[in-house]
């Protein structure tokens, strides 16, 4: 059976960027995120806001290697970097004075990936 590959050009570009930054900065977190993003679609990660609220504290930076969904509430401001956000999740995070970031923004802001937590 032929192994299928990701055909999403945005995802391919992102994983290449993350692997490159991992090698440049000698940091494993970006390689780990790239590997999680390239898993098959049936194993893709989706995280609800209720889980983020439960496992985070105020002003933490979180990585979700998949999609953030809007089920639940968020009670404190957090910075969330994810491949995709539902519209409702983005509204709720910003209403709690948090930020929705792209991986590119997060890597530029914190190339070493220090004080970053992966959830998913």
Secondary structure, DSSP 8 states (H G I E B T S, - for coil): --------HHHHHHHHHHHHHHHHHT-HHHHHHHHHHTS-GGG-EEEEHHHHHHH--TT-EEEEEEEEE--S---S--EEEEEEE-HHHHHHHHHTT-EEE-HHHHHHH-TT-TTEEE--
